[in-house]
């Protein structure tokens, strides 16, 4: 019997994605400070937070394997956080209009006092040129205030793009399942 599996996240998006793998798991809220360190690159931030989230939960549940994940949107080398509200979402989408934005997703599968298993996924999103009216219609329709980059690619947000370049279509939603399945197999879980 494999060790218990925990998802160190309260994100409904990550929970829904992990369900696809068919493994029983529970959810635990990681107590992690997500403040970027001075000069920290988005990829380093995403990986550090994924490891920190997994480690925080693994310390409380030493018999379990814990999945931690964090996504950072990057525009011009700087991180873009969650908009927090309508005005923030409008501003983010206006700044990304006609531009390419990288979404870096850090992943960690960890067990207390064992070396963490990690992966990093980078997805490039090319936004089409968006008018102010298009941005407002989208934001009012989906209210993507809890999403880095102010969109939901699994919903109407897909209409904002010219292209998505990714090795894992689930990464942009918040949990790269191809890498997650690989790391879980390394941890001893049976997956196809």
PAKEKOL-414535 format. One line per 10 residues: number of its first residue (from 1); their letters; for each residue x, y, z of N, C-alpha, C, CB. Coordinates in pm, whole numbers, plus 32768, in hexadecimal, padded with zeros to 4 digits. Atoms other than C-alpha are relative to their C-alpha. Glycine has a CB too. Layout:
! PAKEKOL-414535
NUM	A	X Y Z X Y Z X Y Z X Y Z; ...
***
This chain:
! PAKEKOL-414535
1	XXXXXXXXXX	8055 7F89 8000 8000 8000 8000 8059 807C 8000 7FA0 8000 807B; 7FAC 7F89 8005 8097 814F 7F9C 7FE4 805E 8075 7FEB 8049 7F7C; 800F 7F9D 7F95 80CC 8265 8096 7F8D 805F 7FDF 8085 804F 8015; 8068 7F9C 801B 7FB5 8364 80C1 8038 8070 7FA8 7FC9 8039 8086; 7FDA 7F95 805A 7FBB 847B 7FC1 7FB4 807E 8027 7FE4 7FDA 7F6C; 803C 7F80 7FDE 7F7E 85E8 8014 8023 8067 7F96 8030 8030 808C; 7FE9 7F8D 8058 7F59 8719 7F35 800E 807A 8059 7F8C 8012 7F98; 7FE5 7F8B 7FAC 7FF8 8847 7FDF 7FCB 807C 7FB9 8098 800E 801D; 803E 7F91 8047 7F01 893A 7F49 7F6B 8001 801E 8019 7FF7 7F67; 8090 7FF4 7FF4 7DA4 89BD 7F7A 7FC3 802B 7F7B 7FDB 8063 806F
11	XXXXXXXXXX	802F 7FD8 8084 7D87 8A12 7E07 7F9E 7F99 7FC8 8076 8011 7F9F; 8064 8059 803B 7C4A 897F 7D73 8031 7FCE 7F78 7F77 8048 7FF2; 7FCE 8026 8084 7CFC 8978 7C20 8062 7F8B 800C 8044 8078 7FBB; 7FA0 806D 7FEC 7E1B 889F 7C9F 7FBA 7F81 8030 806D 8029 8064; 804A 8073 7FCC 7D2B 87BD 7D5B 7FB8 7FB7 7F8E 7F9B 802C 806C; 8047 803C 8072 7C59 8783 7C22 8061 7FB9 7FA2 7FB2 806B 7FB4; 7F9D 803F 8057 7D91 8739 7B54 8034 7F7E 803B 8073 805F 7FE5; 7FC7 8077 7FC1 7E24 8642 7C4E 7F9B 7F8D 8001 802D 801F 808E; 8067 8067 8003 7CD9 8586 7C55 8009 7FAC 7F81 7F75 8040 800B; 7FF6 8047 8080 7D19 8527 7AE8 805C 7F85 8008 8033 805F 7F95
21	XXXXXXXXXX	7FA2 8070 7FF8 7E34 843D 7B53 7FC6 7F86 8047 807E 802B 8047; 8045 8073 7FC6 7D42 835F 7C12 803B 7FCC 8082 7FFD 7F94 7F9F; 7FC6 8029 7F80 7E0C 834F 7D53 7FB4 8043 8073 8097 8023 8007; 8040 7FBD 7F8E 7D67 838D 7EA5 8063 8062 8040 7FCF 7F97 8069; 7FAA 7F9D 7FBF 7DEE 84C8 7F49 7FAB 805A 8058 804D 8054 7F97; 803E 7F9A 7FAD 7D9D 85C9 8051 8045 8084 7FE4 8007 7FDC 8097; 7FCC 7F7A 8016 7DDA 873D 804F 8029 803B 8087 7F97 805B 7FBA; 7FD2 7FBC 7F87 7EA2 8800 8150 802F 808C 7FDA 8073 7FB1 8047; 7FD7 7F76 8019 7EDA 8976 8162 8091 8013 802F 7FA1 8065 804A; 7F76 7FE6 7FD5 804D 89C8 815F 8009 808A 8040 8061 7FF6 7F87
31	XXXXXXXXXX	7FEA 7F7F 7FBF 80B5 8ADB 824B 8086 8035 7FCD 8000 7FF4 809F; 7F86 7FD7 8044 81B0 8B7E 8161 7FF8 8094 7FDC 8017 7FAB 7F81; 7FF6 7F74 8029 821C 8CE6 8132 8024 8003 7F6C 806B 804E 8056; 7FEB 7FFF 8090 81FF 8D24 7FBB 8041 8080 7FCD 7F7D 7FEA 7FBA; 7FBF 7F83 8027 82B7 8E71 7FBA 807F 7FE2 7FB0 8021 8055 807D; 7F83 8011 804D 83BF 8E7C 7EA6 8077 803C 804A 7FF3 8040 7F74; 7F86 7FCA 7FC6 8522 8EAF 7F1C 8037 806A 7FA1 8069 7F90 8019; 7FCC 7F96 8056 85D6 8FE6 7E9A 8051 7FC6 7F8B 8057 8061 8052; 7FB8 802B 8078 864B 8FAB 7D36 7FE6 7F71 7FD6 8090 8011 8016; 801A 808D 801F 85B9 8E4A 7D2C 7FBC 7FF3 7F78 7FA9 7FC0 806D
41	XXXXXXXXXX	8038 8018 8085 8578 8DD4 7BC9 7F7E 7FB0 800D 8065 7FB5 7FA7; 807F 8048 7FF8 8418 8D50 7B82 8010 7F68 8007 7FAC 8023 7F8A; 7FEE 8092 7FFB 8495 8BEB 7B41 8032 7FD4 808A 8063 7FD3 7F93; 7FCD 8021 7F7B 8558 8BE9 7C87 7F93 800F 806A 8079 8059 8023; 806F 7FE9 7FA3 842A 8C75 7D41 7F9C 7F8C 7FFB 7FBA 8085 7FE1; 8061 806D 800F 833C 8B6E 7CB4 8035 7F7E 803C 7FDC 7FEB 7F6C; 7FC6 807D 7FCD 842A 8A50 7D09 8011 8006 8097 8086 7FE4 7FBE; 7FED 7FF2 7F6F 847D 8AD5 7E65 7F7C 7FF0 8049 803F 8088 8022; 8082 8008 7FBC 830D 8AFC 7EBE 7FC3 7F75 7FF7 7FA1 8066 7FC5; 8033 8089 800B 82AF 89A3 7E39 8042 7FA6 8068 8019 7FC8 7F71
51	XXXXXXXXXX	7FB7 8050 7F9D 83BE 8905 7F11 7FD7 8026 808E 8099 8012 7FED; 8024 7FD2 7F79 8364 89DB 8040 7F74 7FD1 8027 8007 8099 8008; 8087 802E 7FE3 81F3 8983 8028 7FFE 7F6B 8020 7FA2 801E 7F8A; 7FFB 8090 7FE8 823A 880F 800D 8045 7FE1 8084 8048 7FB9 7F8D; 7FB5 801A 7F84 8337 881B 8129 7FAF 8025 807B 8084 804E 7FFF; 804F 7FD5 7F8D 824D 88DA 8211 7F96 7F97 8025 7FBD 8087 7FE3; 8067 8065 7FE5 813A 87D6 81EB 8040 7F7A 8024 7FA4 7FF0 7F86; 7FBD 8080 7FE3 822B 86AC 81EB 8033 7FFD 8091 8076 7FEA 7F9F; 7FD1 7FFB 7F75 82B6 871F 833C 7F8F 7FDF 8062 803B 808A 8021; 8074 801C 7FAA 8157 8703 83CE 7FC7 7F74 7FE9 7F92 8068 7FE9
61	XXXXXXXXXX	8034 8084 8024 810A 85B7 8320 8074 7FAA 7FCE 7F90 800C 7F92; 7F84 8042 8029 8252 84F1 831F 7FEF 7F7D 7FB4 8052 7FE7 8078; 8013 807F 8047 81BB 83AF 8295 7FCD 8014 7F71 7F9F 7FA8 804C; 803F 7FE6 8081 8123 8456 8163 8063 8038 7F99 7F8C 8061 8011; 7FC0 7FB8 806E 81A7 84BD 8011 7FAA 807B 7FE8 800F 7FA6 7F7D; 8046 7F81 800D 814D 8627 7FD3 8024 8041 7F7B 8023 805F 8076; 7FEC 7FB9 807E 811F 86E0 7E8B 7FF3 8096 801B 7F99 7FD2 7F93; 8003 7F6E 7FF8 8177 8851 7E8C 8012 8039 7F75 806D 8037 8060; 7FF4 7FC2 8083 814D 8933 7D60 7FEB 8095 800E 7F9B 7FC3 7F9C; 8015 7F70 8002 8166 8AA4 7D18 8018 8031 7F72 805E 8048 8064
71	XXXXXXXXXX	7FF4 7FC9 8086 813A 8B6C 7BDB 801A 8095 8008 7F82 7FE4 7FAC; 7FDF 7F73 8008 81D3 8CBC 7B89 7FF7 802B 7F6F 808D 801E 803B; 8007 7FC6 8086 8175 8D88 7A59 8073 8064 7FF4 7F75 8045 7FE6; 7F89 7FAB 8013 829D 8E44 79C4 7FEF 8054 7F81 8081 7FA9 7FF6; 8003 7FA3 806F 8293 8F77 78E7 807C 8059 800B 7F7D 8056 7FFF; 7F84 7FB1 8000 83DB 9021 7889 805C 7FDC 8074 7FDF 8095 8005; 7FA7 802E 7F97 8493 8F4E 798A 7FD0 801A 808C 8083 803D 7FEF; 8035 7FE1 7F7B 83BA 8FC2 7AAA 7F82 7FAE 801C 7FE1 8098 800D; 8077 804F 7FDF 82B3 8EF8 7B64 7F81 8054 7FFE 8010 7FBF 808A; 8085 7FC5 7FFD 8143 8F47 7B3B 7FAF 7FAB 805F 7FBD 8007 7F70
81	XXXXXXXXXX	804E 804C 7F9E 806C 8EE1 7C61 7F6E 7FF8 7FDC 800F 803D 8088; 8091 8004 8010 7EFA 8EAD 7C8D 7FCE 8090 8005 7FBB 7FA7 806E; 802A 7F74 8008 7E39 8FEB 7C3A 7FB9 8032 807D 7FA6 8012 7F8B; 8042 7FD8 7F84 7D6B 8FEE 7D7A 7F7B 8045 7FEE 805A 8059 804A; 8080 7FBC 8017 7C47 90A3 7CDA 7FF5 802C 7F6F 7FF1 8079 805C; 801E 7FD9 8089 7BAE 9136 7BA1 8068 805F 7FC6 7F77 8041 7FF9; 7F9F 7F9E 8034 7C99 9261 7B7D 8087 7FC0 7FE3 8011 8074 8063; 7F81 8046 8015 7DCB 9183 7BA4 7FFC 7FA6 7F86 8024 7FAE 807B; 800F 8059 8074 7D48 908B 7AA2 7FFF 8050 7F7F 7F7F 7FAD 800C; 8003 7FAB 8078 7CFE 919F 79A7 808D 8031 7FDE 7FA1 8079 8015
91	XXXXXXXXXX	7F78 7FCC 8016 7E5C 922E 79D4 805E 7F90 7FCF 8038 803E 8081; 7FAA 806E 802B 7F07 90DA 79B5 7FE6 7FDB 7F6F 7FEB 7F86 805A; 8020 8028 8088 7E50 907C 7877 8027 806D 7F9B 7F6C 7FE0 7FF3; 7FD5 7F94 8059 7E93 91D2 77DE 8097 7FFB 7FEB 7FD6 808B 8039; 7F6D 8007 800B 8008 91AA 7828 802C 7F88 7FAC 803F 7FF7 808C; 7FDB 807A 8048 800B 904D 778C 7FCC 7FFE 7F70 7FCD 7F86 8049; 803A 7FFB 8086 7F46 90AB 7653 806C 8006 7F95 7FA2 807A 7FF3; 7F9F 8004 806D 800B 9051 751A 808A 7FD0 8027 800B 8086 7FC5; 7F7D 8027 7FCB 8127 8FC2 75EC 8005 7F6A 801F 8021 8050 807E; 7FEE 8089 7FD2 81B8 8E73 764F 801D 8002 8095 8072 7FB9 7FB2
101	XXXXXXXXXX	7FEF 800D 7F70 81A1 8E12 77BC 8025 7F70 801D 7F7D 802A 804E; 7FD7 8088 7FD7 8253 8CE7 7857 7FC0 7FE0 8085 809B 7FF4 8008; 8039 8031 7F83 81A7 8C1C 7962 8059 7F8F 8030 7F6B 7FD2 7FEF; 7FA0 805F 7FC9 82A2 8B62 7A38 7FBC 7FB8 8074 8083 8048 802F; 803F 8050 7F97 8218 8A46 7B0B 8067 7FA6 8041 7F8A 7FAC 7FC8; 7FA7 8055 7FB2 82F0 89AF 7C1A 7FAF 7F8F 803C 8049 8051 806F; 8042 8078 7FCB 829A 8852 7C93 805F 7FB7 805C 7FD0 7FA3 7F8D; 7FAF 804D 7FA2 8316 878A 7DBC 7FAB 7F90 803A 8039 805B 8072; 803C 8071 7FB9 82BC 8631 7E3F 8064 7FDC 806D 7FE1 7F84 7F9E; 7FA4 8009 7F90 834F 860C 7F98 7FC6 7FAA 8070 8021 808B 8035
111	XXXXXXXXXX	8024 804C 7F87 834C 852D 80C9 8063 8029 806B 8003 7F63 7FE7; 7FAD 7FD1 7F90 83D2 8593 821C 8086 7FB6 8005 7FB6 7FEF 8084; 7F77 8032 7FF2 854C 8562 8237 802F 7FAE 7F87 800B 7FAC 807C; 7FD0 803D 807C 856E 84E6 80CF 801C 8070 7F9C 7F97 7F99 7FC6; 7FE0 7F9C 8066 8603 859F 7FA9 7F84 801D 7FAC 8075 7FD1 7FA7; 8076 7FE0 8050 84F0 865A 7EF0 8015 7FDF 7F6C 7FDC 8093 8010; 8001 8017 8090 8499 85FC 7D8B 7FC3 807D 7FC2 7FAF 7F7C 7FD8; 802F 7F80 8034 8472 8735 7CB8 7FFB 8002 7F68 8059 8070 8032; 800A 7FE8 8090 8414 87AC 7B5F 7FD7 8092 7FEC 7F98 7F9E 7FBC; 8023 7F76 8022 83E1 88FA 7AB2 7FC6 7FFF 7F74 807C 8060 8009
121	XXXXXXXXXX	8040 7FF8 8084 82F5 8941 7991 7FF7 8093 7FD9 7F73 7FBE 8001; 800D 7F78 8034 82FD 8A78 78B8 7FA2 7FFC 7F88 808C 803C 7FD8; 8062 7FF4 806A 81D3 8ACE 77DF 8001 8090 7FCE 7F71 7FD7 8032; 8002 7F79 803C 81DC 8BF7 76F0 7F75 8019 7FC7 806E 8010 7F91; 8084 7FD9 8031 8095 8CA9 76A9 8010 8080 7FB1 7F9A 8011 8076; 7FFF 7F87 8052 8079 8D9F 758A 7F72 803A 7FFE 8033 7FE2 7F6F; 8081 7FBD 7FFC 7F5C 8E91 75C8 7FEA 8049 7F7B 7FF8 8063 8078; 801E 7FB0 8076 7EAF 8F26 749C 7FEE 8091 802E 7F7F 7FCB 7FB7; 8019 7F74 7FDC 7E82 90A0 7491 7F70 800A 8031 8019 8061 7F87; 8083 7FF9 7FC0 7D60 90E6 7579 7FD4 8092 800F 8003 7FBB 808A
131	XXXXXXXXXX	8035 7F79 7FEA 7C85 921B 7577 7FD3 800C 8091 7F89 801E 7F9E; 8031 7FEA 7F79 7C18 92B7 76BC 7F77 7FC2 8017 7FFA 8094 801D; 8086 803A 7FF4 7AB3 9246 767A 8007 7F68 800A 7FAA 8029 7F88; 7FF1 8092 7FF8 7B23 90DD 7640 8031 7FD6 808A 8062 7FCD 7F94; 7FCB 801E 7F7B 7BE8 90DF 7783 7F92 800C 8068 8077 805D 8024; 806C 7FEC 7F9F 7AC1 916A 7847 7F97 7F92 7FF5 7FC0 8089 7FEB; 8063 806C 8011 79CE 906C 77B0 8032 7F7E 803C 7FDE 7FEC 7F6C; 7FC9 807D 7FCB 7AB8 8F4F 7808 8003 8004 8099 808D 7FE7 7FC8; 7FF2 7FF8 7F6F 7B02 8FC3 796B 7F77 7FFA 8044 804A 8081 8028; 8085 8002 7FC4 7992 9000 79B3 7FBE 7F77 7FF3 7FA9 806B 7FC1
141	XXXXXXXXXX	803D 8085 8015 7933 8EAB 7926 803B 7F97 805D 8014 7FD4 7F70; 7FC1 806D 7FB1 7A32 8DD2 79E2 8036 802A 8088 806F 7FC4 7FB2; 7FCA 7FCF 7F80 7AAF 8EAD 7B00 8078 7FAE 802E 7F92 7FFE 806B; 7F8B 8055 7FE3 7C09 8E07 7AFD 805E 803D 8069 804D 7FE6 7F80; 7FB2 7FB4 7F9C 7C7D 8EBB 7C39 805F 7FA9 8051 7FA2 8047 805D; 7FA8 8059 7FB3 7D1F 8D87 7CD6 8064 7FB7 7FA7 7FAC 7F9A 804B; 7FA9 8043 8061 7DED 8D2D 7BA1 8075 805B 7FD8 7FB0 7FD6 7F83; 7F8C 7FB4 802F 7F4F 8DA0 7B56 7FEE 801A 7F6C 8085 7FB3 801C; 8013 7FDD 808C 7F34 8E5A 7A0C 7F72 8027 7FDE 802A 7F8F 7FAA; 808A 7FD1 8011 7DC0 8EA3 7A36 7FB0 7FBA 7F94 8002 8091 7FE2
151	XXXXXXXXXX	8051 804B 805F 7D31 8D90 795B 7FF4 7F70 802C 803B 8009 7F72; 8013 808F 7FEA 7CAF 8C2C 7962 8004 7FBF 7F76 7F77 7FE2 804B; 7FF1 803C 8085 7D32 8B70 7834 7FA1 7F8C 7FEA 808F 7FD0 7FED; 805E 806F 800D 7C45 8A4F 787D 7F72 8033 7FE6 8003 7FA9 807D; 8082 7FC4 8019 7B23 8B41 784A 8008 8062 7F8C 7FCC 8046 807E; 8007 7F9A 8069 7ADE 8C77 777C 8087 8042 7FE6 7F9A 806A 8027; 7F7C 7FC3 8010 7C44 8CEE 77B0 804A 7FD1 7F84 8054 7FE4 8078; 7FBD 8035 8078 7CB1 8C14 768B 7FEB 805E 7F8A 7FCA 7F74 7FDE; 801D 7FA3 806E 7C15 8D1E 75A7 805E 8079 7FFF 7F71 802F 8009; 7FA3 7F8E 7FF7 7D20 8E18 7616 8084 7FE7 7FB8 801B 8020 8091
161	XXXXXXXXXX	7F7C 8027 802F 7E41 8D5D 7573 800A 7FF2 7F69 8027 7F7F 8040; 7FDB 8028 8088 7EEA 8D3C 7423 8037 7F73 8001 8066 8062 7FC3; 7FC2 8085 7FFA 7FAA 8C07 7496 802C 7FE1 808F 8079 7FF8 7FA0; 7FC6 8033 7F84 801A 8B33 75BB 806A 7F9B 7FD8 7F92 7FC0 8060; 7F95 8060 8019 8168 8A7C 75B1 8021 7FBC 8083 807F 8045 7FC3; 7FEE 8049 7F83 8181 896C 76B6 801A 7F6E 7FE5 7F86 8010 805B; 7FED 8090 8008 81F7 880A 76EB 7F97 7FB7 8053 808D 7FD9 802D; 8065 803C 7FAB 80D5 87D0 77DE 7F88 805E 8007 8039 7FE4 808E; 8072 7FA5 8003 7F7B 8865 77A3 7FC2 801C 8088 7F98 7FC8 7FA7; 8039 7FE7 7F7C 7F1F 8849 7914 8055 8061 8053 7FF2 7F7C 804C
171	XXXXXXXXXX	7FA8 7FA9 7FB2 8046 891C 798B 7FC6 808C 800E 8089 8007 7FBF; 8033 7F77 7FFD 7F9F 8A65 7933 7F8D 800F 8065 7FD2 802A 7F75; 806E 7FFC 7F9F 7E78 8A0B 7A13 8038 7FFB 8090 7F9F 7F8A 7FE8; 7FC3 7FF8 7F7C 7F69 89DE 7B37 8047 7F84 8034 7F9B 8024 805F; 7FBC 8079 7FD3 7FE4 8877 7B55 8025 7FAD 7F84 7FA6 7FAD 8062; 7FD7 804D 8076 80B1 87D3 7A3E 7FF4 7F6A 801A 8091 8024 7FD6; 801C 808C 7FE0 801F 8674 7A45 8064 7F9E 7FC5 7F77 7FDC 7FD1; 7F9C 805B 8039 8123 85D8 7960 8076 7FF3 8061 8030 8032 7F74; 7F91 8003 7F9F 8239 8638 7A51 7FD3 7FC9 8086 803B 808E 8013; 8034 8035 7F81 815F 85EC 7B80 7FF9 7F68 7FFC 7F75 803B 801E
181	XXXXXXXXXX	8008 8092 800D 811C 848A 7B03 808B 7FC2 8003 7FB7 7FDA 7F7E; 7F77 8035 8001 8290 8457 7AC0 803B 7FFF 808D 805A 8053 7FA1; 7FC8 7FF8 7F79 82F3 84CC 7C1D 7FB9 7F9F 805F 7FF6 808F 8036; 8049 805F 7FAB 81E1 83FC 7CC1 802C 7F71 7FE4 7F69 800E 7FEA; 7FCB 8086 801E 825D 82C5 7C09 8088 7FEF 8044 800D 7FEA 7F65; 7F7E 8007 7FBC 83BC 8315 7C8D 7FEE 7FEB 8096 8052 8080 7FE7; 801B 800D 7F71 8323 8329 7DEA 7FC0 7F79 8023 7FA6 8070 802E; 8035 8085 7FE6 828D 81CC 7DC0 7F6D 7FEC 7FE5 8019 7FDD 8089; 808E 800F 801F 8128 820D 7D52 7FF0 7FBA 7F79 7FB9 808A 7FFF; 801D 8047 807C 8092 8131 7C43 7FA3 8052 7FAA 7FC2 7F75 801D
191	XX	804D 7FB6 8065 801B 81F7 7B18 8019 7FBE 7F7B 8025 8098 7FFD; 7FEA 803D 8085 7FEC 8186 79B1 8082 8031 7FC0 7F89 801F 7FA2
***
